[in-house]
Amino acid sequence: MPYVSVWVDDAELDEFDSEDLVAELEKRGYSCVKGPASMEGLERIQHLMDCGMVEYAQEETLRMVAEQIGRPGAWARKETP
C-alpha cells in the first residue's frame, strides 16, 4: 500500500487555528473531540480504549459505577506494600 511520509521542522501548534486543524483531520477521516475533559461517560471510556489505555478505561469504568451506587472512592486500587 503506498503512503506518504511528511517531516515538519519546529512546528508549533499554537501557530495554527484549532478549527483549521479539526477541519483537516475530519477531511482525512478522523473524529475530533476537544479532549478527555469534554467527554462524558462511555465516550470517555471508548476514547481510553481506542488509545490502548485499557487499565485507565477499567479504572474509569469502576469509578463511574462506584459513583452511581453511592460508594465514591470504593473503586480506588489499593497499593500493596
Secondary structure, DSSP 8 states (H G I E B T S, - for coil): --------SS--GGGS-HHHHHHHHHHTT----S-GGG--HHHHHHHHHHTT-HHHHHHHHHHHHHHHTT-TTTTS-----
